[in-house]
Amino acid sequence: MRGLALLATLTLATGIPLRGQDTAQVALEVTLATPSRDPQVATRQLLEDTPWLAALREGLPIRLQYRLEIWRSRNGWLDDVQRTVDWMLVVRHEPVLDQFSVTRLGPGNFSQTKRYGTAGALAEVLGIRYQFQISPRDPGRYYYTTSLEVTTLSDSDLEKFERLLRGELRSDGGGGSLADRARRLVLRLAGLPTLRLSGR
């Protein structure tokens, strides 16, 4: 029977602090589904007592970049990463309609945009639990690590991102999926302060 360890610890590191920023309540949760033991990742309270909702209403889109890794523990050796899953959310406020749009990218070439009429509905969708069927098949001791980086995008950053989605722009000379290219692009863009969360 395979063994799978999940250590529920969180660390929080912030970049340049935002004025009045309070990130103490923001949490990145990693749990195991029953009975599949597939990893589930959820973000909690991102919009509560933090500057991110105000940034959206001021016209600054925010990007949530997630990474999930499965590692195999090896006694006497360095642990070995078995698989990595990346996905991204880009959230915008549309002032004319007073709506929020959420574009989700990845894994693979998956792309989806949905709109929500209230901040409460947006908070609910940002808090959904993402589950991935990547639990290990071979015997051994495993653990998951996950990370989330939240940052804002400027108007020019967003324009480049939208051009990439339309296929008019490549993030660099490399290939890869749409999510990979989008991630490489936004990692190079100059954003405002960043919130980083990690869990294992």
N, C-alpha and C positions, 0 to 999 in steps of 0.2 A: 504493500500500500504506500502510495507516495506520501512524502511529508511536505508540509508547506507551513512556513513560519510567517507570521505577520506581526510586526512590532509597531504598535500605534503610538509613534512619537512624531511631534511636529516641531519644526524650527521655523523662525520667522526672521527674515532679513529685509530691510527696506533700503532703497537707494536714497536719493535726495529727498528729504522730507517735504511733504506738501503742507501748506499752511493749515493748521488746525487738524492735521491728520491723526486719526485714532484707528489703528489697525489691530488693536488687541483682540477684537472679537472675530476677525476674519479667520476662517479655518479651512484647511484642505484635508478632507477625510478620505481614508483608504480603508475599505472593508472587503470581506470575502462573501460572495453570494453562496446561498445554501440551496441544493447540495453540491453545485458544480464547482465551488471554490474559485470561480473566476473573480478577478479583481473588479471592484467598483470604486469610482472616484467621484467625489462631490465637493463643491465649493459652497461654504456657508457664510451668510451675512456679509457678502461683499459690498452691498449697497447700504448697510445699516451703520450709521455713525462714522462713515468714511467719506472722502471727497469725490468718490468716483461718480456718484449720481449727479452731483453738482457739475462736474466736468462734462458729463454728457449733455446736460441742459445748457451749458455754455457753448456747445457746438464742438466739443472735443471728443471724437470717437475713442473708445478704449479697446485694447486688444488683450485677450486672454490666451496665452500660449501654454499648452499642457504637454507634459511628457511622462509616459509610464514605461518602466523597465522591469523585467523579471530577471532576477539573478539566482544563480545556483551557488550555494555555499560549498566550498571545497576545503576540507581540513588540511592545513599545511600548505595550501596553495592560495593564490589570489582568487577571489570569487569571480565567476564568469557570467557576463550578461548574456542571456539567452534570446531576448527579443525586446524591441523598443517600439512603442506606439506613440505617435505625435498627432495632436489635433489642435485646432485654433478656433476661437470665437472672436469676431469683430462686431462690436455693439455701437450703434449710432442712434442719435435722437433726431427725428424729423420734425422741426418746429411747426411747419405749416399744418401738418396733420396731428401734431402732438402725439406722435407714436415713436416707439423704439423698434429698430430693426436689428436682428441678430443673424449674422452670416457665419455658418459653421463649415469648416474645411477639414477634410481628412477623417480617418486614415485613407490612404489611396487618393483617388480623384474625386471623392465625395465632396459635394458643395450644395449647401441649402441655405436659403434666406427666408426668415419668417418675421412677422411684425406683431407687436404687442401694444395695446392701447394704454396701459398704465404702468407705473413704476413697480407696483405690486406683482403684476403679471411678469414683468421682466425679472424681478428678483426670484420668482418661482422657477422660471426657465433656467436662470443661471445656477440654481441650486439643484437641478436634476442630477441623478446619479448615472454616470456613464459606466457601462459594463462591457468588458471585452473578453472574448473567449480565447484567452491565451494561457490558461492554467497549464502547468507542465504535465507531460505524459509519462516521463521516465521517473523511476524511483530516485529519491534524493531529498535534500533539504533546500528549500527555495524561499525567497522573499521578494517583495515588490518595493520599488522606490518610485515616487512620483513627485513632480515639480510643477509649479504654476508661476508664470510671470505675467503681471498685469501692468500695462503701460498705456499712455495716451498717444494718439497719432495726430499730427498736424494736418492741415488741409492738403498740403503737397504730398505728404505721406499717404493720405487716403486716396488721392488721385492716382498715385502709382499703384496702390493696391487694387483699385477698381480696374485699371488698365490691365493688370496682371490677370484678374478674373475674366476679363473679356478676351484674353489671349493676345493682347496688343503689346505686352511687355514681358520679358523674361527677367527674373531677378538676378541672374548672372549667366555665365556661359555654360553652366551645368544643366543637366536634365533633372529627372526626378518627377515625382507627382506634383500636382497643383499645390497641395499643402506644403510639400517640401520647399518648392520655389517661393511660396508666399512667406514661409517662415524665414528663409534666407534673406528675403527682401526686407521684412519688417525688423529683423535683427540688426540690419545695417542702417535703418532710419533713425534720425535723431528724435527721440520722444521726450516727454516730460517725465517727472519722477516715476519710479518703478516700485512695485510691490512684488516681493518674491516669497513664495511658500514652498516648503518641501515636506514630504512625509515618507516613512518607511515602515 
